[in-house]
Amino acid sequence: MPRNHPLRLSALAVCLITGLIVAVSMPLGRAQSLTTVTIALPNDAVSMDPMMHSHTITSAQLVNMYEGLVEFGRDGRLRPVLAESWEHVSTTIWRFHLRQGIKFHNGEPFDARSVKYSIERAMSPGFIVPAAFYHRLAEVKVAIVNPYIVLISTGRPFNALLPALENTYMLPPVHAEAVGRDGFARAPVGTGPYKYVEWVKDQRLVLEANPDYWGGAPKIKRVVFRPIPDVSARVAALRAGEVDLSMGIDLEFLPIIERSPELKLLTRPGGPLFYIGLNTLRGPFADRRVRQAANYAVDVEGIIKNILGGRATPTAGLFSATTPGYDRRLNRYPYDPQKAKQLLAEAGLPNGFDVDWYVTYLLPGTQKVRDVFQAIQQQLAQVGIRTTLRVSDNVTLANFLPRGEAPMFSFSWVQEMASGRHLLLLIHSKTRGWYYRNPQADALIDEFLGVLNPDDQPAVGRKLHRLLYDDAVHLFMYQEPHVYGARANLVYDPKPPFEALLRVVQMDKK
């Protein structure tokens, strides 16, 4: 038969069309290699420089490229990473023994110079990584003993040094100095299990496995992070197989995922701690009885049950169950409107008062904030606390609050709470003295963070927990878990339970 016979061409066309139909009908995720993982996020990273942000979603991604000296393990305890071991030399000096033979992604060796450079860079002006705040406050200094031993000292005993070092990522000094501050964000280099490939703003961040990783080559060879702001679009991408894991799943989409045999829900405990800050220095909330009245006025358990579907835990103060000294005997203020009215009357406010409440709807990981705010407004109004919402974006609100003009404000805390260092940032008068100053609380926080024996810290923590609870420094609300949607073939246990970090090295695909 001639090569251009019409019957032969028709058969070829049928094969091509059939193949095209099969290819089009196959979900993208299934067509991908089992060694690639695609992850959908609510928003994009803000920088590839780990010291130029304080952004949870950015941390979730960069943890795959960079490493610190230590990190929290799955059991909630700090474990060695780039530091092989450490010990106290005195109450203010730590000796760190570094792992040998480790190289950065560009081939530069990791050694004591890297540690000194990275910590001092983080502490220098212009860098905003949260860990640097603790280093500056603790007056951290680094001295090189030899290429693989460093001494890190603090100006006073400070047990939050190790947790702060988890987020102080090690950088290659020669490369970082050569490319400069702006250049490093375009050419990021770490020691982690994944190497930088490309970042297309608002589209994707692509990483590839580091075959020479000191901890062993990762099973997943390529990871793609995709910012998809709309939650319905994230869920649609998950159902279509375009992504393997989606961060930030709203409650109304949970039944869709739970009913699908191709999908599953993953949760991480210790998620956002949602609270309402109260200005204790001026206005009606300067009276502790008014702050306590606000706590009695809000039915937190009812909000959790009726709005959040039971997926949250009421909080009694600013301690979580992982914070040393967490006192399980303290229960959240019970819902008691009559008690609230009684306290307001004792404070000279029998008719209540009007107050502005400054909020943002963009609280990372916090569910149904509009509905929650509305419920709180209605319940406060029933006892006479009449609130007017002043809504803005996160950045505007964060810049406004230090002026001390907001009588009420809402935020969520999504950082690690195990060490209790968040109490320094949220409560101490040296940091947030614009809404709370209590010398007794300051002294207890200083003592709490100065206890070097872990067995002795809980006793101080319980005193601090009780003080902040009785003082009603906040309108205490609840803590939510992080919720992820995943393809059923993704193997991932999202821990440790302290931060929303997406460690791809812990993932696999069946």
C-alpha positions in Angstrom: 0.0 0.0 0.0 1.4 3.5 -0.9 2.7 5.5 2.1 0.1 8.2 1.4 -2.9 5.9 1.1 -6.0 7.6 2.7 -6.8 4.5 4.8 -3.4 4.6 6.4 -3.7 8.4 7.1 -7.2 7.9 8.7 -5.9 5.2 11.0 -3.0 7.4 12.0 -5.4 10.3 12.6 -7.6 8.1 14.8 -4.6 7.1 16.9 -3.6 10.7 17.3 -7.1 11.9 18.3 -7.5 9.0 20.7 -4.2 9.8 22.4 -5.1 13.5 22.6 -8.5 12.7 24.2 -6.8 10.5 26.8 -4.2 13.1 27.5 -6.7 15.9 27.9 -9.0 13.8 30.1 -6.1 12.8 32.4 -5.8 15.1 35.5 -2.6 17.1 35.4 -1.6 15.8 38.8 -1.7 12.2 37.6 0.4 12.9 34.6 3.1 14.4 36.7 5.9 12.3 38.0 5.5 10.8 41.5 8.7 12.6 42.4 7.2 16.0 42.0 5.0 17.7 44.5 2.9 20.8 43.8 1.7 22.9 46.7 -1.0 25.6 46.6 -0.7 28.5 49.1 -3.0 31.4 49.9 -0.4 34.0 48.9 3.1 34.3 47.5 6.4 34.6 49.3 7.6 38.1 50.0 11.4 37.5 49.6 13.8 34.7 49.0 16.1 36.2 51.7 15.2 34.5 55.0 16.2 37.6 56.9 14.1 40.0 55.0 10.6 38.9 56.1 8.4 38.1 59.0 5.8 36.3 56.9 4.4 32.9 57.7 3.8 31.7 54.1 7.3 32.7 53.2 8.7 30.7 56.1 6.6 27.7 55.0 8.5 27.6 51.7 12.0 28.8 52.6 12.4 26.1 55.3 13.2 23.8 52.4 16.2 25.8 51.3 17.7 27.0 54.5 18.6 25.5 57.9 19.5 26.8 61.3 21.7 25.3 64.0 18.7 23.6 65.6 15.1 22.9 65.0 12.0 21.6 66.7 11.5 17.9 66.1 8.2 15.9 65.8 8.3 15.4 69.6 8.3 19.1 70.2 11.9 19.1 71.5 14.8 20.9 70.0 17.1 18.7 68.0 20.5 19.2 66.3 20.7 20.3 62.7 23.8 22.2 61.5 25.0 22.1 65.1 25.9 18.6 66.1 25.7 19.3 69.8 25.9 22.2 72.3 26.4 22.8 76.0 26.5 25.6 78.6 29.8 27.1 79.4 28.2 29.5 81.9 24.8 31.0 82.5 25.3 33.4 79.5 27.6 31.4 77.2 26.8 28.4 74.9 29.3 26.3 73.1 28.2 24.9 69.7 29.9 22.0 67.9 29.2 22.2 64.2 28.7 19.4 61.7 31.7 19.0 59.5 31.8 18.4 55.7 28.6 20.3 55.0 28.5 22.6 51.9 26.1 25.3 50.8 24.3 24.8 47.5 27.0 26.8 45.7 29.8 24.6 47.1 30.9 27.1 49.8 31.8 25.3 53.0 29.6 25.6 56.1 31.8 26.5 59.2 32.1 28.8 62.1 32.5 31.8 59.8 29.1 31.1 58.4 27.5 31.1 61.9 29.1 34.3 62.9 28.3 36.0 59.7 24.6 34.8 59.6 23.8 35.8 63.1 25.5 39.2 62.8 23.8 39.9 59.5 20.4 39.1 61.0 21.1 41.6 63.8 22.2 44.4 61.5 19.9 47.3 60.6 17.4 46.7 57.9 16.8 42.9 58.5 13.4 42.0 60.0 13.5 38.3 60.7 11.7 37.8 64.0 14.6 35.8 65.5 16.8 38.9 65.2 14.6 40.8 67.6 15.4 38.2 70.3 19.1 38.2 69.4 19.2 42.0 69.8 17.2 42.0 73.0 19.5 39.3 74.5 22.6 41.2 73.3 23.9 38.1 71.4 27.6 37.9 70.4 29.4 35.2 68.5 33.0 34.2 68.9 34.9 31.7 66.8 37.0 29.1 68.7 38.0 27.1 65.6 36.4 26.3 62.3 33.8 24.0 63.9 33.3 25.4 67.4 31.6 28.7 68.2 30.7 30.4 71.4 27.4 32.3 71.5 26.9 34.6 74.5 24.0 36.7 75.8 24.0 39.8 77.9 21.9 37.9 80.5 20.6 34.4 81.0 18.2 33.8 78.1 16.7 30.3 77.5 14.9 31.4 74.3 18.3 31.6 72.5 17.9 28.0 71.1 14.4 28.5 69.7 15.5 31.8 68.2 18.4 30.0 66.5 15.9 27.6 64.8 14.8 30.6 62.6 18.2 32.1 62.2 19.1 30.4 58.9 22.8 29.9 58.0 24.0 31.7 54.9 27.2 31.5 52.8 29.3 34.6 53.7 31.4 34.8 50.6 28.4 34.5 48.2 26.2 36.8 50.3 28.8 39.5 50.4 29.7 39.2 46.7 26.1 39.6 45.5 24.9 42.1 48.1 21.6 42.4 50.0 19.4 42.7 46.9 21.4 40.2 44.9 21.1 37.5 47.5 17.3 37.7 47.3 17.7 36.9 43.5 20.3 34.2 44.0 19.4 32.5 47.3 21.8 29.8 48.6 21.4 27.6 51.7 22.4 24.2 53.0 18.9 22.6 53.0 17.4 19.6 51.2 16.2 21.7 48.3 17.9 24.2 45.9 16.5 27.3 44.3 15.5 27.0 40.6 13.2 30.0 39.9 10.7 32.4 41.4 8.2 34.0 39.2 6.3 36.4 41.4 2.7 35.6 42.0 3.0 32.5 39.8 5.4 29.9 41.2 8.5 29.1 43.2 10.4 26.0 42.0 12.9 24.0 44.0 14.8 20.9 43.2 16.3 18.3 45.4 19.9 18.7 46.6 21.5 15.4 45.7 24.4 16.1 48.0 22.3 17.0 51.0 24.0 15.9 54.2 20.9 14.3 55.6 20.4 12.2 52.4 18.9 13.0 49.1 15.1 13.7 49.4 12.6 11.3 47.9 10.7 14.2 46.2 12.9 15.5 43.5 11.1 18.7 42.6 8.6 20.9 44.4 6.5 23.7 43.0 4.8 26.3 45.3 1.8 28.0 43.6 0.1 31.1 45.1 -3.7 30.8 44.6 -5.4 33.5 46.7 -9.0 32.2 46.2 -9.7 29.2 48.4 -12.3 27.8 46.0 -9.7 27.9 43.2 -7.2 26.1 45.5 -9.8 23.4 46.2 -10.7 23.1 42.5 -7.0 22.7 41.7 -6.7 20.0 44.3 -9.7 18.1 43.0 -8.4 18.3 39.5 -5.1 16.9 40.5 -3.2 20.1 39.6 -1.8 20.3 43.1 -1.0 17.7 45.7 -1.4 19.8 48.8 -3.3 22.9 49.6 -2.7 25.1 52.6 -5.5 27.2 54.2 -8.7 25.2 53.6 -11.8 27.1 54.8 -14.4 25.2 56.8 -17.1 25.2 54.1 -14.8 23.2 51.8 -14.0 20.5 54.4 -17.0 18.3 53.6 -16.0 18.3 49.9 -12.6 17.0 50.7 -13.8 14.5 53.3 -16.3 12.9 50.9 -13.8 12.5 48.1 -11.9 9.1 47.9 -9.1 10.9 46.0 -8.6 13.5 48.7 -7.9 13.7 52.4 -7.6 16.3 55.2 -4.4 16.8 57.2 -4.3 18.9 60.4 -1.5 20.3 62.4 -2.2 21.1 66.1 -0.9 24.3 67.6 -2.1 26.6 64.9 -3.1 30.3 65.1 -3.8 31.8 68.5 -6.6 34.3 67.9 -7.0 37.0 70.5 -8.4 40.5 71.0 -5.9 43.0 72.5 -7.1 45.6 75.0 -5.5 48.9 75.7 -4.9 48.8 79.4 -3.2 52.2 79.6 -6.1 54.5 78.6 -9.8 54.4 78.1 -12.3 52.0 79.6 -10.0 49.0 79.5 -7.6 50.6 81.8 -9.8 49.2 84.5 -9.2 45.4 85.0 -12.9 44.9 85.9 -13.9 46.1 82.4 -11.4 43.7 80.8 -12.7 40.9 82.8 -16.3 41.9 81.9 -15.4 41.6 78.2 -14.1 38.1 78.8 -17.3 37.1 80.6 -19.4 38.7 77.9 -18.2 36.5 75.0 -19.5 32.9 74.5 -16.3 31.5 73.0 -17.4 27.9 73.2 -20.6 28.8 71.4 -18.6 30.5 68.7 -16.4 27.5 68.3 -19.4 25.1 68.1 -21.7 27.1 65.9 -19.3 29.0 63.6 -16.1 27.0 63.6 -17.7 23.5 63.6 -15.9 22.6 66.8 -12.5 23.0 65.2 -10.8 25.1 67.8 -9.8 25.1 71.5 -10.7 27.9 73.9 -7.7 29.6 75.5 -7.3 30.8 79.0 -4.6 33.4 78.7 -1.6 33.5 76.3 -0.2 30.1 77.1 -0.8 27.2 74.8 -0.6 23.5 75.9 3.0 23.4 74.7 4.2 26.4 76.7 6.3 25.5 79.8 4.1 26.3 82.8 0.8 26.0 81.0 -1.7 25.6 83.9 -4.5 23.1 82.9 -6.4 24.1 86.0 -7.2 27.5 84.5 -10.3 27.4 82.3 -11.4 30.2 80.0 -13.6 32.8 81.6 -17.1 31.3 81.5 -19.9 32.9 79.5 -21.7 34.9 82.1 -23.4 38.1 80.8 -24.8 39.0 84.2 -21.3 38.8 85.8 -20.1 41.1 83.0 -22.8 43.7 83.7 -22.0 43.5 87.4 -18.3 44.2 86.8 -19.1 47.1 84.4 -21.4 48.6 87.1 -18.7 48.2 89.7 -16.3 50.0 87.3 -18.8 53.0 87.1 -20.1 52.0 83.7 -23.6 50.7 84.4 -24.8 51.9 80.9 -21.8 50.5 79.1 -19.7 52.4 76.6 -18.9 52.9 72.9 -15.5 51.8 71.6 -13.6 51.4 68.3 -12.3 48.0 67.5 -9.5 47.8 65.0 -9.4 44.7 62.9 -8.1 43.0 59.7 -9.9 40.2 57.9 -6.6 38.8 56.7 -5.6 36.8 59.8 -3.4 33.9 58.6 -5.0 30.5 59.2 -8.0 32.0 61.1 -11.4 30.8 59.9 -14.6 32.8 59.3 -13.3 36.0 60.9 -16.2 38.1 59.6 -18.7 35.8 61.2 -16.7 35.6 64.4 -16.3 39.4 64.6 -20.1 39.8 64.1 -20.9 37.3 66.9 -18.5 39.0 69.3 -20.0 42.4 68.5 -23.5 41.2 69.3 -22.5 39.5 72.5 -20.5 42.5 73.8 -23.4 44.8 72.9 -25.7 42.7 75.1 -23.8 43.8 78.2 -23.3 47.4 77.0 -19.9 47.3 75.2 -20.9 48.8 71.9 -18.2 48.3 69.3 -17.5 49.9 65.9 -15.3 47.9 63.6 -12.4 49.8 62.0 -11.2 47.6 59.2 -7.8 47.9 57.4 -5.1 45.7 55.9 -2.5 43.9 58.0 0.4 46.3 57.2 -1.7 49.5 57.9 -3.0 48.0 61.2 0.5 46.9 62.3 1.9 50.3 61.7 -1.0 52.0 63.5 -1.2 50.0 66.7 2.2 51.1 68.2 0.7 54.7 68.3 -1.3 53.4 71.3 -4.6 54.9 70.0 -6.5 51.6 69.5 -8.7 50.6 72.5 -9.3 47.2 71.0 -7.6 45.3 68.2 -7.5 41.8 66.8 -4.6 39.6 65.6 -3.6 36.0 65.5 -0.2 34.6 66.6 1.1 31.8 64.4 4.7 31.5 65.5 6.2 28.8 67.7 4.9 29.0 71.3 6.8 26.1 72.9 9.5 28.2 74.4 7.2 30.9 75.6 9.3 33.6 73.9 6.1 35.0 72.3 5.2 36.4 75.8 8.2 38.7 75.5 7.0 40.0 72.2 3.3 40.3 73.0 3.3 41.4 76.7 6.6 42.8 77.9 6.6 46.6 78.3 9.9 46.8 76.4 8.1 45.5 73.3 4.4 46.3 73.4 4.4 49.0 76.1 2.0 50.9 74.0 -1.0 48.8 75.3 0.2 47.0 78.5 2.7 47.8 81.2 3.0 45.7 84.3 6.3 45.6 86.2 5.2 42.4 87.9 4.6 40.8 84.5 7.9 42.1 83.2 9.7 40.6 86.1 8.1 37.2 85.7 8.8 37.2 81.9 12.4 38.0 82.5 12.6 35.3 85.1 10.7 32.8 82.9 13.1 33.4 80.0 16.1 33.4 82.3 15.6 29.9 83.8 18.2 27.7 82.2 17.1 24.4 83.8 14.0 23.2 81.9 12.7 21.4 85.0 12.5 24.8 86.8 10.8 26.8 84.1 7.2 25.4 84.5 7.0 26.7 88.1 7.7 30.3 87.0 5.5 29.8 84.0 2.5 28.9 86.1 2.8 32.1 88.1 3.0 34.1 84.9 0.1 32.3 83.3 -2.1 33.0 86.4 -1.0 36.7 86.5 -1.9 37.3 82.8 -5.2 35.4 83.2 -6.3 37.4 86.3 -5.2 40.7 84.7 -7.3 39.9 81.6 -4.6 41.5 79.4 -6.5 40.3 76.3 -10.0 39.2 75.5 -9.0 35.5 75.3 -10.4 33.6 72.4 -9.2 30.3 71.0 -6.5 28.4 69.1 -7.2 26.7 65.8 -5.4 23.9 64.0 -3.8 24.3 60.6 -5.9 22.5 58.0 -4.6 21.2 54.7 -6.3 19.4 51.9 -4.2 16.7 50.1 -4.3 14.1 47.4 -4.8 10.7 48.8 -1.5 9.5 47.4 0.5 12.1 49.2 2.3 10.7 52.3 2.7 13.6 54.8 2.3 14.0 58.5 2.3 17.8 59.0 4.5 18.2 62.1 6.1 19.6 64.2 3.1 21.3 65.7 4.5 24.8 66.3 4.7 26.5 62.9 3.0 26.3 59.5 6.2 25.0 57.9 5.9 22.7 54.9 8.9 20.4 55.1 8.9 18.6 51.7 11.7 16.4 52.9 9.0 14.7 55.1 6.8 14.0 52.1 6.5 11.1 49.7 4.0 9.9 47.0 2.5 6.5 46.6 
